[in-house]
Every structure is written in structure tokens, then in C-alpha cells.
Amino acid sequence: MLTICPRCEKPLSVPKPGPQVCHKCGALIFIGDPMRDEENRILKEKVVTPKPPEPDSEEDEEVRKDDGVEPAEGAAPRGGVPSAERLAQSAPRWTPGVAWDRMGEIGFVEATYETTRDLLTAPRRFFTEMQMGPEPRFIPLYGVIVGIAGAAFNLFWVLWMVHNHRPLLEQYVPPALLDYFATMQTGDIIAQVLLSPIAGIVIAAFLLFAFSLLFGAKTQLHLFYRLAGFTAALDLFYAVPVIGWAVAFIWRSVLLVTGVRVITGLPLRRALAVFLIYLFLSALMLMPAGLSSGG
């Protein structure tokens, strides 16, 4: 495909969208897919390759000839130019995927911060890069960690409201469900905090994947596990009761629709239909589950 380098603005011919090295300016660039309205962008100003050593002086050349030391296997002779393969191995490598996929390089704290920042501020770019992870994955550990933290915040405020403002809640919540929360034991609380985030990610991933297939998408299930796992970042808003719940629901809805569009290539209307069907069925599954828990 023909495109233009976003660094030097020279015409380029690349085999497919994705990370590329411009052979004219040496920059590491990302070539967007025109079918998804992705823009070209610069990933790294220039891929630096080691310069060949300067030729030795005549005196150094004589010393080199007389030292009797043979170059290591695969190494270039002294004063010679390393092979292209050796230069490629010594050049800095770029790991595809999102920041969480580079946790081994940048550390846990930095990976968590950059992943959350990129997801919330540039979701289209985030979900595009999410597909280029180094290998297929199940639920990312990021989603489990933030999901558990969010579930703990959420359950804390629910129990607090049940114990302190039950008369107000009885106007909107079935009494059986309020009784269930009011009598929760330590084991029930731990199970709720640890298991509900994982169950929610699995259910969301499977339903979104299934409905995307019904609307003609050609994609892979593991991408939906990653999508549902990373969007668990919105659970952190549960730290703020009521307002945080509303913000988390609205923002996650936007991110899920955006993510479905990016990883499936479906138009906005179909991606929105996939999300609405998923939301409807999720509500149907949660209502009887909550009522039976209190019976």
C-alpha cells in the first residue's frame, strides 16, 4: 500500500498497516489502516544503528596484525563493518502492544500508569495497539488487579449504605437483596471481591464476541478478553459512591463500543447494537442472580 511517512512526509510503499521503519528518514512509524480511519504517527524519531568504527591508523594496523588474537565467531574483523544481521540484533527493539505488555521493560508502576492513562485519554489508539500484543493472552493481569480493587470499593459502599440508609434503599431495591447484603459473612465478602471481577470479564468478553460474530465480524475471542480486562480500569471510579458508579458506567460504555469497533471493524451502528444487546442480557442475568442470593 502507498502512504506517506509522518516524520519526513515522503511517499512510502509498505506491505500492510502497522509498525514500520521509514527507509528514508529511519524513523519508527505506525501506518494506520485506512479502512478504520487510523492515522499515521511517529513511534520513535529514528532507529539508531551503530556506526562502523573508524579505520585504524597505520601504527594501530601493524599492532593489530601482530597481536595474534582472532575475532570471536560471528564477529566482524577489526576495522571491518558488522553484518546487517549483527546490526539488527544490536539495534534497540520495540515491543508491540500496550504499555502493560512492556511491563518487564518499564516496571509494574509505570506500566499500570501508562496503560490507564492511554486507555482513558486515547482509546482508539490504545485498542489498535492492544491487538499487536506479543502473543494471544487470556484476561490480562491488569484487569484482575484493578477489577478486585474496584469490587472492594463497590462492596464497601454497598454495605455501608445498607447498614446506614436501608429505609431509603427499600424504595428502589428488593428487600431480599438488602437482607443478603446485611447478613454477608467474611467468606462471602472475600468471594465476592475476588471472583466477581473475573466472572464479569469472562461474561462480557464472551457475549461481546458472540454478538459481534452475529453482526458479521471476523475476530478472535482473546481480543475480547483483553478488551473487557483493560476496561476494568473504570472500576476504580467505584471509590466514589453514586457519582463514581455513574461515571464508570457511562465511560465504560463508550470504551466498549469504541473497542468493539476497533477490533472488529464493524461500523458504529453495528458496534452500538452489539453493546446494547450485551447490556440487555447482562441485566437479565444479574437480576435473578441478585434475588436468588437473598432467598
C-alpha positions in Angstrom: 0.0 0.0 0.0 1.1 3.6 -0.7 1.3 6.0 2.1 3.3 9.0 3.5 5.8 8.9 6.3 4.5 11.2 9.2 8.1 12.1 10.0 9.7 13.1 6.7 6.5 13.3 4.7 8.0 11.2 1.9 5.9 8.7 -0.1 6.3 5.1 1.1 5.3 1.7 -0.1 4.5 -0.7 2.8 3.1 -4.3 2.7 0.5 -3.7 5.3 -0.6 -1.3 8.1 1.3 -1.5 11.4 4.7 -0.6 12.8 7.3 0.2 10.0 10.7 1.7 9.7 10.9 4.5 7.2 13.9 3.7 4.9 14.2 7.4 4.1 14.5 9.1 7.5 15.0 6.0 9.7 12.0 6.8 12.0 9.9 4.0 13.6 6.4 4.8 12.5 2.9 3.3 12.7 1.0 3.1 9.4 -2.7 3.3 10.1 -5.4 1.2 8.4 -7.3 3.5 6.1 -10.4 1.2 6.4 -10.5 2.1 10.1 -9.7 5.8 9.7 -6.4 5.3 11.6 -3.8 8.0 11.2 -0.1 7.5 10.6 2.0 8.5 13.6 5.6 8.6 14.8 6.6 5.9 17.3 10.3 6.8 17.6 12.1 9.6 15.8 14.9 7.4 14.5 16.1 3.9 14.7 19.7 4.3 15.6 22.2 1.7 14.2 25.8 1.5 15.4 28.2 3.3 13.1 31.1 1.3 11.7 34.4 2.0 13.5 36.8 4.5 12.0 39.8 2.9 10.2 42.8 2.3 12.4 45.9 4.3 11.8 48.9 2.6 10.2 50.5 2.1 13.6 47.4 0.5 15.0 47.0 -1.7 11.9 50.5 -3.1 12.5 49.8 -3.7 16.2 46.5 -5.4 15.3 48.2 -7.7 12.8 50.8 -8.7 15.4 48.6 -9.3 18.4 47.7 -12.8 17.3 44.1 -12.6 18.6 41.4 -14.0 16.4 38.0 -12.3 16.3 35.2 -14.2 18.1 32.9 -16.5 16.0 30.4 -14.4 14.1 32.1 -11.1 14.9 33.4 -8.7 12.3 37.2 -8.4 11.9 38.8 -5.4 13.5 38.2 -2.4 11.3 35.5 -4.2 9.3 31.9 -3.3 9.0 29.5 -5.6 11.0 27.0 -7.6 9.0 23.4 -6.4 8.6 22.2 -9.3 10.8 24.5 -8.3 13.6 23.5 -4.6 13.3 19.8 -5.7 13.5 20.5 -7.7 16.7 22.3 -4.8 18.4 19.7 -2.2 17.4 17.2 -1.2 20.1 14.0 -3.3 19.9 10.4 -2.1 20.1 7.9 -4.4 21.8 4.4 -4.1 20.2 1.3 -3.9 22.2 0.2 -1.5 25.0 2.3 -0.4 28.0 1.2 -3.4 30.1 2.8 -5.7 27.5 6.1 -3.9 28.2 5.9 -4.3 32.0 9.1 -6.3 32.0 10.9 -3.4 30.4 9.4 -0.4 32.1 8.3 -1.8 35.5 4.9 -2.5 37.2 4.1 1.0 38.4 5.0 2.7 35.1 3.1 0.0 33.1 0.0 0.4 35.2 0.1 4.2 35.0 0.7 4.4 31.2 -1.9 1.7 30.5 -4.6 3.5 32.5 -3.6 6.9 31.0 -3.6 5.7 27.4 -6.9 3.8 27.8 -8.7 6.8 29.2 -7.2 9.5 27.0 -6.6 7.8 23.6 -8.9 4.7 23.5 -8.8 4.2 19.7 -5.0 4.2 19.6 -5.0 2.0 22.8 -7.2 -0.7 21.3 -5.3 -0.6 18.0 -2.0 -1.2 19.8 -3.7 -3.8 22.0 -4.2 -6.1 19.0 -0.5 -6.1 18.3 0.4 -7.7 21.6 3.4 -10.2 21.5 1.2 -13.3 21.8 -2.5 -14.2 22.4 -3.5 -13.8 26.0 -6.4 -14.6 28.3 -7.5 -12.0 30.8 -4.7 -9.5 31.4 -3.5 -9.4 35.0 -4.1 -5.7 34.9 -7.8 -6.3 34.6 -7.8 -8.7 37.5 -5.9 -6.3 39.8 -8.0 -3.2 39.1 -11.2 -5.3 39.0 -10.5 -6.6 42.5 -9.8 -3.1 43.8 -12.9 -1.8 42.2 -15.0 -4.6 43.6 -13.7 -3.9 47.0 -14.6 -0.2 46.8 -18.0 -1.0 45.4 -18.9 -3.6 48.0 -17.7 -1.4 50.8 -20.1 1.4 49.8 -23.0 -1.0 49.2 -22.6 -2.5 52.7 -22.2 1.0 54.2 -25.4 2.2 52.6 -27.3 -1.0 53.5 -26.4 -0.6 57.2 -26.8 3.1 57.4 -29.5 4.1 54.9 -31.7 1.0 54.5 -35.0 2.8 54.7 -34.0 4.9 51.7 -32.8 1.9 49.7 -36.0 -0.1 50.3 -37.9 2.2 47.9 -35.7 1.0 45.0 -34.1 -2.3 45.9 -35.9 -5.6 46.7 -35.9 -6.4 50.5 -34.5 -9.9 49.8 -31.4 -8.4 48.2 -30.9 -6.0 51.0 -31.2 -8.8 53.5 -28.5 -10.7 51.6 -26.0 -7.8 51.9 -27.0 -7.1 55.5 -26.1 -10.7 56.6 -23.0 -11.2 54.5 -20.2 -13.1 56.3 -16.5 -12.6 55.8 -16.2 -15.6 53.5 -19.0 -14.2 51.3 -17.3 -10.8 51.1 -13.9 -12.3 50.1 -15.5 -14.4 47.5 -17.5 -11.5 46.1 -14.4 -9.3 45.9 -12.1 -11.9 44.3 -14.5 -13.8 42.0 -17.0 -11.2 40.7 -14.4 -9.2 38.7 -13.1 -12.3 36.9 -16.7 -13.6 36.2 -17.7 -10.2 34.9 -14.7 -10.0 32.5 -15.4 -13.5 31.2 -19.1 -13.0 30.6 -18.6 -9.6 29.0 -15.9 -11.0 26.6 -17.9 -14.0 25.6 -21.1 -12.1 25.0 -19.5 -9.2 23.0 -17.6 -11.8 20.9 -20.7 -13.8 20.2 -22.8 -10.9 19.2 -20.0 -9.4 17.0 -19.9 -12.7 15.1 -23.7 -12.4 14.6 -23.2 -9.0 13.0 -20.6 -10.2 10.6 -17.3 -9.5 12.4 -14.2 -11.7 11.8 -12.2 -11.6 15.0 -10.7 -13.6 17.9 -12.1 -14.3 21.3 -8.8 -13.5 23.1 -9.1 -9.9 21.9 -12.4 -9.5 23.7 -10.9 -10.9 26.9 -8.2 -8.2 26.6 -10.8 -5.6 25.8 -13.0 -6.5 28.8 -10.0 -6.8 31.1 -8.4 -3.5 30.3 -11.8 -1.6 30.5 -12.0 -2.9 34.1 -9.9 0.2 34.8 -13.2 2.1 35.1 -13.9 0.0 38.3 -11.5 2.3 40.1 -14.2 5.0 40.0 -16.2 2.9 42.4 -14.1 4.5 45.1 -16.6 7.4 44.9 -20.1 6.3 45.6 -23.1 7.1 43.3 -21.3 9.6 41.2 -18.4 7.3 40.6 -20.8 4.5 39.7 -22.5 6.7 37.1 -19.1 7.9 35.6 -17.8 4.3 35.5 -20.9 3.0 33.6 -21.0 5.8 31.1 -17.3 5.8 30.4 -17.1 2.0 30.2 -20.0 2.0 27.7 -18.1 4.5 25.5 -14.9 2.5 25.7 -16.6 -0.9 25.0 -18.3 0.5 21.9 -15.0 2.1 20.7 -13.1 -1.2 21.4 -15.6 -3.3 19.5 -15.4 -1.0 16.5 -11.6 -1.1 16.5 -11.0 -4.9 17.0 -13.9 -6.0 14.7 -14.0 -3.3 12.0 -17.8 -3.0 12.4 -19.4 0.3 11.7 -20.7 2.4 14.6 -24.3 1.3 14.3 -23.5 -2.4 14.5 -20.9 -1.9 17.3 -23.6 0.0 19.2 -26.1 -2.8 18.6 -23.6 -5.4 19.9 -23.1 -3.4 23.1 -26.9 -2.8 23.7 -27.7 -6.5 23.3 -24.9 -7.3 25.7 -26.1 -4.8 28.2 -29.7 -6.1 28.0 -28.7 -9.7 28.5 -26.3 -8.8 31.3 -29.1 -7.0 33.2 -31.4 -10.1 32.7 -28.7 -12.4 34.2 -27.9 -10.1 37.1 -31.5 -9.5 38.3 -32.5 -13.1 39.1 -29.0 -13.8 40.5 -29.4 -11.0 43.0 -32.9 -12.0 44.0 -31.9 -15.7 44.5 -28.9 -14.7 46.6 -31.2 -13.2 49.1 -33.7 -16.0 49.2 
